[in-house]
Amino acid sequence: MITSKKLSPERIQEIKKFPIAYTKDSPKLTADQIARMKPANPQYWKVGPVKVSLSIRIDADVLAWFKSGGKGYQTRINRALREIMARSG
């Protein structure tokens, strides 16, 4: 289970003191070995922006224009907003 609670400084220190047991099956890796590591399935590592559900009031003609392009109008609205955001620096 994933929790959103932050770890306390005391808990972080406790974790840092916990001994790491390296074995034949889980040896200590060198910096070079770590640098060369790749995920078994790269698709699992594709992380995109988190989507948030919201309610927004948009002029009817603006919404009609985006909807006139067919399915995916919310994606097109998001893309337009992202372009404005990128231009504003």
Residue, then its C-alpha position, 0 to 999 in steps of 0.5 A: m500500500i502506498t501512503s502519501k504521508k511524509l517520513s519524519p526525520e527520525r524515521i529517515q534516520e532509523i531507515k538509514k541505520f538499517p543494515i544492508a545485507y549483500t549476498k550472492d543473490s543480491p550483490k552490491l552493485t558498482a556505480d558503472q553497473i547502476a549506470r548501465m541498468k535499464p528497466a525490464n519493460p521501458q513502458y512501465w517507466k513512462v511517467g506523464p503528467v498527473k491528470v486532475s479532474l476539475s469543473i471549469r466554465i468555458d464559453a459555449d462557442v469555445l467548447a463547441w469549436f473544440k467538440s467540432g473536431g470530434k472525440g478527444y476535445q478535452t485532450r485538445i483543450n489540454r494541449a492548447l493550454r499546455e502550448i500557452m503555458a510553454r510560451s509564457g515561460 
